[in-house]
Amino acid sequence: MEFDLSKINFSNNDLKRNICIPKKLTPKLAEFIGIVVGDGHIGYYKYVKNNRSRTNYELRISGNVKDSDYYLTHVNNLAYELFNMRFYKINPKNEESVMLYKNSKAIYYFFSECLKIPQRKDTISIPSCILEAPNDVKSSFLRGLADADFTLTIKKKEGKPYPFIQGVSKSKILINQVSLILKEWGINHTTFLDKYFYEKRNISYEVKRININGVNNIKGWFNKIGFSNTRHRKTWEEFLKKSAPVRI
């Protein structure tokens, strides 16, 4: 698939920095889009500087500080390969998180106009170009989304280690779309609604979860999708080593 780039506006800074916008949907671009859908924020804000009105067009990607290497290396390398740019790292107030930041008008327009990714996450969904793409593109998108928003943990069940992948989103649409793809690929899972109470704002809200449980289903996940995040891959590799039968 080729994108209609006629809607893309480049700022003078974009041109100076040689920012480029991909013309075609590829697996690597799909993975990056998945990361943005999961952990990203696309937005703009206006401000006044030197008595002139200006606009900042930003892309932010944030995640757990435990995954700093994944964000600073893997995500940054993808950004450079796809857009000829690298993120700035900024230090958020929450010391448990890491944040990447880029100000680019062209990249903002690409995600907001071409891909129709909204600023709010409540109703975010998989872009139609991904849903209509071949399985390798869908798989790459899900891998990026999972690296951003899913966790792989090992729990105890009947005294034995038990692998468990869980994803969560405020967007019911997004989780339902992921569920449909997994059903098509024969990866068994469950989805359910959960309620949260946010004390700082004194509000309650719903999230939707998707769970993939058990060795065979996790194997199906790794065969079809996998993770780029080395922390999740190491967790799975260590589980396989520990659960492998001892040869005498």
Contacts in CASP RR format, 6 or more apart in sequence:
PFRMAT RR
TARGET T0000
AUTHOR 0000-0000-0000
METHOD contacts of the structure
MODEL  1
MEFDLSKINFSNNDLKRNICIPKKLTPKLAEFIGIVVGDGHIGYYKYVKN
NRSRTNYELRISGNVKDSDYYLTHVNNLAYELFNMRFYKINPKNEESVML
YKNSKAIYYFFSECLKIPQRKDTISIPSCILEAPNDVKSSFLRGLADADF
TLTIKKKEGKPYPFIQGVSKSKILINQVSLILKEWGINHTTFLDKYFYEK
RNISYEVKRININGVNNIKGWFNKIGFSNTRHRKTWEEFLKKSAPVRI
1 24 0 8 1.000
1 25 0 8 1.000
1 129 0 8 1.000
1 132 0 8 1.000
1 133 0 8 1.000
2 23 0 8 1.000
2 24 0 8 1.000
2 25 0 8 1.000
3 21 0 8 1.000
3 22 0 8 1.000
3 23 0 8 1.000
3 24 0 8 1.000
3 25 0 8 1.000
3 110 0 8 1.000
3 114 0 8 1.000
3 129 0 8 1.000
4 114 0 8 1.000
5 21 0 8 1.000
5 23 0 8 1.000
5 110 0 8 1.000
5 114 0 8 1.000
7 109 0 8 1.000
7 113 0 8 1.000
7 114 0 8 1.000
8 21 0 8 1.000
8 106 0 8 1.000
8 109 0 8 1.000
8 110 0 8 1.000
8 113 0 8 1.000
8 114 0 8 1.000
9 105 0 8 1.000
9 106 0 8 1.000
9 109 0 8 1.000
10 19 0 8 1.000
10 105 0 8 1.000
10 106 0 8 1.000
11 57 0 8 1.000
11 104 0 8 1.000
11 105 0 8 1.000
11 106 0 8 1.000
13 103 0 8 1.000
13 104 0 8 1.000
13 105 0 8 1.000
14 104 0 8 1.000
14 105 0 8 1.000
14 106 0 8 1.000
14 107 0 8 1.000
17 84 0 8 1.000
17 85 0 8 1.000
18 84 0 8 1.000
19 83 0 8 1.000
19 84 0 8 1.000
19 85 0 8 1.000
19 104 0 8 1.000
19 106 0 8 1.000
19 107 0 8 1.000
20 83 0 8 1.000
20 84 0 8 1.000
21 83 0 8 1.000
21 106 0 8 1.000
21 107 0 8 1.000
21 110 0 8 1.000
22 29 0 8 1.000
22 82 0 8 1.000
22 83 0 8 1.000
25 129 0 8 1.000
25 130 0 8 1.000
25 133 0 8 1.000
25 137 0 8 1.000
26 137 0 8 1.000
27 136 0 8 1.000
27 137 0 8 1.000
27 139 0 8 1.000
27 140 0 8 1.000
28 78 0 8 1.000
28 81 0 8 1.000
28 82 0 8 1.000
28 140 0 8 1.000
29 82 0 8 1.000
30 130 0 8 1.000
30 133 0 8 1.000
30 137 0 8 1.000
30 138 0 8 1.000
30 140 0 8 1.000
30 141 0 8 1.000
31 78 0 8 1.000
31 140 0 8 1.000
31 141 0 8 1.000
31 143 0 8 1.000
31 144 0 8 1.000
31 228 0 8 1.000
32 75 0 8 1.000
32 78 0 8 1.000
32 79 0 8 1.000
32 82 0 8 1.000
32 144 0 8 1.000
33 111 0 8 1.000
33 115 0 8 1.000
33 117 0 8 1.000
33 127 0 8 1.000
33 130 0 8 1.000
33 141 0 8 1.000
34 141 0 8 1.000
34 142 0 8 1.000
34 144 0 8 1.000
34 145 0 8 1.000
34 148 0 8 1.000
35 61 0 8 1.000
35 75 0 8 1.000
35 78 0 8 1.000
35 144 0 8 1.000
35 145 0 8 1.000
35 147 0 8 1.000
35 148 0 8 1.000
36 42 0 8 1.000
36 59 0 8 1.000
36 61 0 8 1.000
36 111 0 8 1.000
36 117 0 8 1.000
37 117 0 8 1.000
37 124 0 8 1.000
37 126 0 8 1.000
37 127 0 8 1.000
37 141 0 8 1.000
37 145 0 8 1.000
37 148 0 8 1.000
37 174 0 8 1.000
38 121 0 8 1.000
38 124 0 8 1.000
38 144 0 8 1.000
38 145 0 8 1.000
38 148 0 8 1.000
38 149 0 8 1.000
38 169 0 8 1.000
39 61 0 8 1.000
39 62 0 8 1.000
39 63 0 8 1.000
39 148 0 8 1.000
39 149 0 8 1.000
40 59 0 8 1.000
40 60 0 8 1.000
40 61 0 8 1.000
40 62 0 8 1.000
40 148 0 8 1.000
41 58 0 8 1.000
41 59 0 8 1.000
41 60 0 8 1.000
41 61 0 8 1.000
41 62 0 8 1.000
41 119 0 8 1.000
42 58 0 8 1.000
42 59 0 8 1.000
42 108 0 8 1.000
42 111 0 8 1.000
42 112 0 8 1.000
42 117 0 8 1.000
42 118 0 8 1.000
42 119 0 8 1.000
43 57 0 8 1.000
43 58 0 8 1.000
43 59 0 8 1.000
43 108 0 8 1.000
43 112 0 8 1.000
43 119 0 8 1.000
44 55 0 8 1.000
44 56 0 8 1.000
44 57 0 8 1.000
44 58 0 8 1.000
44 108 0 8 1.000
45 55 0 8 1.000
45 56 0 8 1.000
45 58 0 8 1.000
46 53 0 8 1.000
46 54 0 8 1.000
46 55 0 8 1.000
46 56 0 8 1.000
47 53 0 8 1.000
47 54 0 8 1.000
47 55 0 8 1.000
47 56 0 8 1.000
48 54 0 8 1.000
55 105 0 8 1.000
56 103 0 8 1.000
57 103 0 8 1.000
57 104 0 8 1.000
57 105 0 8 1.000
57 107 0 8 1.000
57 108 0 8 1.000
57 109 0 8 1.000
58 101 0 8 1.000
58 102 0 8 1.000
58 103 0 8 1.000
58 108 0 8 1.000
59 101 0 8 1.000
59 102 0 8 1.000
59 104 0 8 1.000
59 107 0 8 1.000
59 108 0 8 1.000
59 111 0 8 1.000
60 99 0 8 1.000
60 100 0 8 1.000
60 101 0 8 1.000
60 102 0 8 1.000
61 71 0 8 1.000
61 75 0 8 1.000
61 87 0 8 1.000
61 99 0 8 1.000
61 100 0 8 1.000
61 148 0 8 1.000
62 92 0 8 1.000
62 97 0 8 1.000
62 98 0 8 1.000
62 99 0 8 1.000
62 100 0 8 1.000
63 71 0 8 1.000
63 97 0 8 1.000
63 98 0 8 1.000
63 99 0 8 1.000
63 148 0 8 1.000
64 96 0 8 1.000
64 97 0 8 1.000
64 98 0 8 1.000
65 95 0 8 1.000
65 96 0 8 1.000
65 97 0 8 1.000
65 98 0 8 1.000
66 231 0 8 1.000
67 98 0 8 1.000
67 229 0 8 1.000
67 231 0 8 1.000
68 98 0 8 1.000
69 230 0 8 1.000
70 147 0 8 1.000
70 228 0 8 1.000
70 229 0 8 1.000
70 230 0 8 1.000
70 231 0 8 1.000
71 98 0 8 1.000
71 100 0 8 1.000
72 89 0 8 1.000
72 98 0 8 1.000
72 100 0 8 1.000
74 228 0 8 1.000
74 229 0 8 1.000
75 87 0 8 1.000
75 100 0 8 1.000
76 86 0 8 1.000
76 87 0 8 1.000
76 100 0 8 1.000
79 85 0 8 1.000
79 86 0 8 1.000
79 87 0 8 1.000
79 102 0 8 1.000
80 86 0 8 1.000
83 104 0 8 1.000
83 107 0 8 1.000
85 102 0 8 1.000
85 104 0 8 1.000
85 107 0 8 1.000
87 100 0 8 1.000
87 101 0 8 1.000
87 102 0 8 1.000
88 100 0 8 1.000
88 101 0 8 1.000
88 102 0 8 1.000
89 98 0 8 1.000
89 99 0 8 1.000
89 100 0 8 1.000
89 101 0 8 1.000
90 99 0 8 1.000
90 100 0 8 1.000
90 101 0 8 1.000
91 99 0 8 1.000
92 98 0 8 1.000
92 99 0 8 1.000
111 117 0 8 1.000
112 118 0 8 1.000
112 119 0 8 1.000
115 127 0 8 1.000
115 129 0 8 1.000
116 127 0 8 1.000
116 128 0 8 1.000
117 124 0 8 1.000
117 127 0 8 1.000
118 124 0 8 1.000
121 169 0 8 1.000
121 170 0 8 1.000
121 171 0 8 1.000
122 170 0 8 1.000
122 171 0 8 1.000
123 171 0 8 1.000
123 173 0 8 1.000
124 169 0 8 1.000
124 171 0 8 1.000
124 173 0 8 1.000
124 174 0 8 1.000
125 171 0 8 1.000
125 173 0 8 1.000
125 174 0 8 1.000
125 177 0 8 1.000
126 141 0 8 1.000
126 174 0 8 1.000
126 177 0 8 1.000
126 178 0 8 1.000
130 137 0 8 1.000
130 138 0 8 1.000
130 141 0 8 1.000
131 138 0 8 1.000
131 177 0 8 1.000
135 185 0 8 1.000
138 181 0 8 1.000
139 224 0 8 1.000
139 225 0 8 1.000
142 178 0 8 1.000
142 181 0 8 1.000
142 225 0 8 1.000
143 225 0 8 1.000
143 226 0 8 1.000
143 227 0 8 1.000
143 228 0 8 1.000
144 228 0 8 1.000
145 178 0 8 1.000
146 165 0 8 1.000
146 167 0 8 1.000
146 225 0 8 1.000
146 226 0 8 1.000
146 227 0 8 1.000
146 232 0 8 1.000
147 227 0 8 1.000
147 228 0 8 1.000
147 229 0 8 1.000
147 232 0 8 1.000
149 167 0 8 1.000
149 168 0 8 1.000
149 169 0 8 1.000
150 165 0 8 1.000
150 166 0 8 1.000
150 167 0 8 1.000
151 165 0 8 1.000
151 166 0 8 1.000
151 167 0 8 1.000
151 232 0 8 1.000
152 163 0 8 1.000
152 164 0 8 1.000
152 165 0 8 1.000
152 218 0 8 1.000
152 227 0 8 1.000
152 232 0 8 1.000
152 235 0 8 1.000
152 236 0 8 1.000
153 163 0 8 1.000
153 164 0 8 1.000
153 166 0 8 1.000
153 235 0 8 1.000
154 161 0 8 1.000
154 162 0 8 1.000
154 163 0 8 1.000
154 164 0 8 1.000
154 235 0 8 1.000
154 239 0 8 1.000
155 161 0 8 1.000
155 162 0 8 1.000
155 164 0 8 1.000
156 162 0 8 1.000
161 239 0 8 1.000
161 242 0 8 1.000
161 243 0 8 1.000
162 213 0 8 1.000
162 214 0 8 1.000
163 213 0 8 1.000
163 214 0 8 1.000
163 215 0 8 1.000
163 218 0 8 1.000
163 236 0 8 1.000
163 239 0 8 1.000
164 211 0 8 1.000
164 212 0 8 1.000
164 213 0 8 1.000
164 214 0 8 1.000
165 211 0 8 1.000
165 212 0 8 1.000
165 213 0 8 1.000
165 218 0 8 1.000
165 221 0 8 1.000
166 209 0 8 1.000
166 210 0 8 1.000
166 211 0 8 1.000
166 212 0 8 1.000
167 175 0 8 1.000
167 209 0 8 1.000
167 210 0 8 1.000
167 211 0 8 1.000
168 175 0 8 1.000
168 194 0 8 1.000
168 207 0 8 1.000
168 208 0 8 1.000
168 209 0 8 1.000
168 210 0 8 1.000
169 175 0 8 1.000
169 207 0 8 1.000
169 208 0 8 1.000
170 205 0 8 1.000
170 206 0 8 1.000
170 207 0 8 1.000
170 208 0 8 1.000
171 208 0 8 1.000
172 193 0 8 1.000
172 206 0 8 1.000
172 208 0 8 1.000
174 208 0 8 1.000
175 191 0 8 1.000
175 208 0 8 1.000
175 209 0 8 1.000
175 210 0 8 1.000
176 191 0 8 1.000
176 208 0 8 1.000
178 210 0 8 1.000
179 189 0 8 1.000
179 191 0 8 1.000
179 210 0 8 1.000
182 189 0 8 1.000
182 210 0 8 1.000
182 212 0 8 1.000
185 220 0 8 1.000
185 224 0 8 1.000
186 220 0 8 1.000
187 212 0 8 1.000
187 217 0 8 1.000
187 220 0 8 1.000
187 221 0 8 1.000
187 224 0 8 1.000
188 212 0 8 1.000
188 217 0 8 1.000
189 210 0 8 1.000
189 211 0 8 1.000
189 212 0 8 1.000
189 213 0 8 1.000
189 217 0 8 1.000
190 210 0 8 1.000
190 211 0 8 1.000
190 213 0 8 1.000
191 208 0 8 1.000
191 209 0 8 1.000
191 210 0 8 1.000
191 211 0 8 1.000
192 208 0 8 1.000
192 209 0 8 1.000
192 211 0 8 1.000
193 206 0 8 1.000
193 207 0 8 1.000
193 208 0 8 1.000
193 209 0 8 1.000
194 206 0 8 1.000
194 207 0 8 1.000
194 208 0 8 1.000
194 209 0 8 1.000
195 204 0 8 1.000
195 205 0 8 1.000
195 206 0 8 1.000
195 207 0 8 1.000
196 204 0 8 1.000
196 205 0 8 1.000
196 206 0 8 1.000
196 207 0 8 1.000
197 203 0 8 1.000
197 204 0 8 1.000
198 204 0 8 1.000
198 205 0 8 1.000
212 218 0 8 1.000
212 221 0 8 1.000
215 243 0 8 1.000
218 236 0 8 1.000
222 236 0 8 1.000
226 233 0 8 1.000
227 233 0 8 1.000
227 236 0 8 1.000
END
